[in-house]
Amino acid sequence: MTVQIIENLLPVCWQKGLQQTVKDLQWVHQKGTSYKVSNDSFIQGMDIFIDDNTIDSPQFVCYIIDSKQTSPLFPYIRPVLYMLENALGKKITRIIRIKINHQLPVVGFNKDNHNIAHVDEPDENLMSAVYYINDSDGDTFLFNEHYSHNKDIKELTIAHRVTPKAGKIVVFPSTQMHASANPIDTSSRYVINFVFEVEK
């Protein structure tokens, strides 16, 4: 599956409801944007890539579904999945992870900088999606390169830069290298990150 960018996935009233919901969340401070809770380690050139444009930063996270539990907030997020199934024309058969990320401006960050480039999961059967809760800057960088079990990535080349806009969602293979970017001109960047499997 190639990258798909869908505008206005949700009706405006649902978009505004999500914007209100995130204001009251209990956030967990995370030391970086690419962070595994388990003991697995990232491998430079295979599932992460750091170059001269990389500036990683802390972020705030609210986990909705992870390997251990499902948050009571899931019913507020479920409509995004229903509308995504409709837009893709495919049923979501398994949810691996859903989390909401909140990023703030960082001193020294410019429009060419991004956080650590990474893959969400090294599984070719899985898809990732980033749903933008609010209008902001801080593009999502999608790179042409994908995870490889036995081949190091030597450099990254940009396939797409997606600017956050409320109601927009970008869908891509979970093996595709990508990176978030902190906002510069706006005060907050809120996104929902999904990792899931769809029917064949």
N, C-alpha and C positions, 0 to 999 in steps of 0.2 A: 504494500500500500504506500502511496506517495503522500506527501504533505497535503493536508486539506485545511483551508482557512474558511471558517463559516462566520459570517457577520450576523448579529442579532439572533443568536440561537434561542434566547428566551424573550418573551414579551417584556416590554419596558416595566410593567408593574412587578414582575418577578425579579428583574434586574435590581430594581430599587429595594425590594425586600431583602435580597442578599447583601446589598450595600449596608442596610441597616443592621442585619444580623452580625456582620463581622465587627461592628463597633463594640459589641458586648461579649466577644469571645474571651476565653482564658488562654492566653498565649504562653508557649514555651520558648524561651530564648535558646537559639541554636548558634553555635560558634561559627558555623560556615554554611554555605548554601548546598554543598555536596557533602553529605554526612550520612554514614550508615550507623544504625543503632547496634547492629550485630557486630561480631568480631571480624567480619569480612573486611579485607583491605582493598582500597582502590589500587589500580595498576596504571601508572603513567603510560600513556600511549595506547592503552587498550580500552579502559573504561573511564578514564579521565584524561584531560590534556590541559596543560598549563603553558601559556606563551606570554609574550610581552604585553598583550592586551588584557591579561587576567589580573583582576583585583578581586579577591574573594572578601566577603563581608559577613557579619552576623545577620541573622534574620529571625523573625518571630514566626512560629509554626503552631498550627492547631491540627492535630491528627483526627481525621474523621473515621477512616478505616486503616488499620495496619495489621501486622501479623498477629497481634494479641487481642485486639478488641475493636468494637464498633461504637462510635460516639453516639449519644442521644441526638446529636445534631444532624445525623444522617438524613432524616426525613426532609430537612431543609435543602439538602444538596441533591436528593434523588431526582427532582424535576430536571436538573441539568442532564442526567443520564437518560431519562426518557426522551428528551428532545434531541439528544445526541444520537440515540438509536434511530430516531425518525430521520434525522439528517443524513446519517450514514447508510440507512437502509439495511442495517444489520443489527441483530440482537447481541447485547453484551452478555456473555455467558459466565464471566468470572471477573471479580474485582480484586486486584492485588493490593492497591493502596489508593487512598484519597487523603490529601492534606491541603490546608490553606496556608499560603505563605504571605507574610507581610514584610515588605522591605522599605527602608527609609533612605534618604539621601546620605551619601558618604563623601567626606572631604577628599578631593583629589580624583574623583571619578569623572571621566569625560564620556562623550557619546560613542567613542570607539572601544571603551572598556567593557568587559563583561565579567561575570563571576566564573568559577571553574567550569569549563566545558566537561560534560559527563554524559553517560547514558543512564536511563532510569533502570533498565533491566537488560541483561545480555541474553534475551530470549526472543527469537525471531517471531514467535507466535503472539507477542504482546504488543499493545498499542499504548501510547501516551497521549495525553491531551492537557492543554493549558487553557483554562477558562479565565477571562479577564473580568474581574468584579467591578473595577472602576476605570475611568479614563485616567491615564497617566503617561509619563514617559518611562524609559527603562525597557527597551526592546527585548524580546526573546530572540536570541541568535540561534538559528538552525543551520548546522554545518552539513556539507555533503558527505562527510565521513561517518562510518558506522563502526560499531564494536566488532573486533575480530579476535577470536581466541588465540590466534597464533601469528598475528601480523601487527607490529607496532605502527601507529599513525605518526607520520613525520611532521605533518603540518595540517592546519585546518583551513578549509575554504568555505566561505559563507554561501549558503544556498538561499536563505531567506532571513530577513529581519522583520519581525512582527511587532508592531507598536500596540501597546495595550489600549483597548477601547471596550467600555462596558458592554457585555453581551456577546463579545467575539470569543471564538474558541479556535485553537489550532490543534490539529490532530496529526500525529506522526508515529513512525515505528519506534518502539522503546529502545531499539539498538542505535538510534540516530544520535550522534553527538549534538548537544545543545547547551545553552547557557542562558541564565537570566542576566539582567542588568539592573542596577539600582537606579531609582529615579533621580533626576537632577533638578528639573524645573517644577516638579510636583512634590507634595509632602509625603505621599504614601503610594505604594504599589501593592495591590491585593490580587492574588490569583489563586485559583483552585487547580491543583495538580492531580491528574488521574492516571493510573496505570491499570490496564484491563485487557481482557481477551474478548474477541468477538467471534461469532459463529463463522465457520468456514464457508 
